[in-house]
């Protein structure tokens, strides 16, 4: 069997970055410029959420959930890409021209690169175009100092996208630049909202597949756990907001991310709920239609044991007006 030439191999862009740094927003931006893209999303929570936030245009969409690509889901990556390529080859109209991989916020991109660069079958059919890492300006320094996964995400990037700069002081931006200088001194950096970034500027950096990239130690074991809260009925946003703000405040030392979708009372559009690093962001209405049968759901990602966090979530919901919600511990 003749191998495809490297020039005809499908390009792959890996989007990585810590929890809440704007990865899904960036993937939506890339899809706006490159709608003929297949998308692979890795969700840490057992109940996938991010794929529902994508403005996708009919190309294949695959979700690996219940772990991150650096551990539980790692073995699924190569078979998924092989199946994706086989489906692409068998269709005469070629439904996509490239692949976007969005890693979990708690994953190092190292295993993804290792899979793409070491699997002989894949290297003949895919070529890594760029690794783009999103870094939140207000929270980046703390995340880089606390989590080795965030360090790996920055160190292995071909381009760093500094997000949420509108929420950061000049001093915070200076500290972040200094911290990134220690990890990725020569990596190009762009300060922009993920929805506004220029695609060409983002991927113009040459993806250098050097031995240095492969030698970086990125197989970190982490202690992240998730709690999924299912919302079986529409909720009043104001009481839910107060509950989430209280949980983010009470567990600020280890509750690193809250994300999800909620149907609200009054017939309003479903909303995207996002919080990180002790901060609950304003809700964003979902522009794309979502089926009425879909339940709302929130995912809480924290470090260490989440037994007490699950109990806190259940207690907060049970004591409030969200009585129809059910919590599932993963």
Buried (B, 14 or more C-beta within 10 A) or exposed (E): EEEEEEEEBBBBBBBBBBBBBBBBBBBBBBBEEBBEBBBBBBBBBBBBBBBBBBEBEEBBBBBBBBBBBBBEBBEBBBEBBBEBBEEBEEEEEEEBBBBBBBBBBBBBBBBBBBBBBEBEEBBBBBBBBBBBBBBBBBBBBBBBEBBBBBBBBBBBBBBBBBBBBEEBEEEBBEBBBEBBEEBBEEBBBBBBBBEEBEEEEBBEBEBEBEEEBBEEEBEBEBEBBBBBBBBBEBBBBEEBBEBBBBBBEEBEEBBBBBBBBBBBEEEEEBBBBBBBBBBBBEBBEBEEEEEEEEBBBBBBBBBEEBEEBBEBBBEBBEEBBBEEBEBEBB
